[in-house]
Amino acid sequence: MNFVDLTMPLNHQGMPDELLPTSVKFYLGPRDHREKGMVLGSDSGTCLTLPSMFAEFRKTARLDQLPAEKLFLRPTTVVGLGAGEGKEISRENLHKALHRSAPAKGDALLIATGWGDQLYRQMDCGEYLFHSPHFSLEAAKYLVERMMANDSDLLLADTALIGRPDKHLVARFL
């Protein structure tokens, strides 16, 4: 098995903590020595979204209930899907990329557009979110269908967001 480290340094200017409605700030550090701690938002690093985050799926598994092997060191297919700045990923392009990649049954999928590899260091949060490639609704639905048919239960992507929910983001970036 190949081990690929996909971590990137935290960039305080590129964290969407004030823009996303799901963001929550929390304090790390000793209660009696606030100067020794730091405040982080829930979207300060890689976003991990589970269905239980949404009201209609509250009774599904929470993060602390998932075995570590569901998230780490597991078979994953890298789906190369070049997408430029601000581009919408279409169902057709996704179909072609999945066909080329041929994921094995049960593999996690890593959608690699290559877009954000260096740009996250140069943009502020709003720019990064709004210039990221994103999936069309048809492409997102198709992805769900393909993942279900393939018994894939983990999706990773190098995009800032999967879709582009303009109505949920701060108006100054629209």
WOGI-V340105 format. One record per pair of residues at least 24 apart in sequence whose ideal C-beta (glycine too) atoms are under 6 Angstrom apart, sorted by the first residue. I is the first residue (numbers start at 1). GAP is how many residues later the second one is. D is the distance in whole Angstrom. If there is no record, write none. Layout:
BEGIN
i->[I I]
gap->[GAP GAP]
d->[D D]
END
This chain:
BEGIN
i->[11 13 14 14 14 15 15 16 16 16 17 17 19 19 21 74 75 76 76 76 77 77 77 77 78 78 79 79 80 81 81 83 83 83 85 86 87 88 89 89 89 90 90 91 91 91 94 94 98 103 105 106 107 108 109 109 110 111 112 113 116 126 128 129 130 132 132 133 134 134 134 135 135]
gap->[109 111 106 111 114 26 29 27 109 113 24 26 150 151 147 34 32 31 32 34 24 26 30 32 32 34 30 32 32 30 32 30 32 50 46 45 46 48 44 46 50 46 49 47 48 51 45 48 48 47 46 45 45 46 43 46 46 46 46 45 42 47 32 31 43 27 28 26 27 29 30 27 28]
d->[6 5 5 5 5 6 5 5 5 6 3 6 5 5 5 6 5 6 4 5 5 4 4 6 5 5 6 5 6 6 6 4 6 4 5 5 5 5 6 5 5 6 6 4 5 5 5 6 6 6 6 5 6 4 6 5 4 4 6 6 5 4 5 5 6 5 4 5 6 6 4 5 6]
END
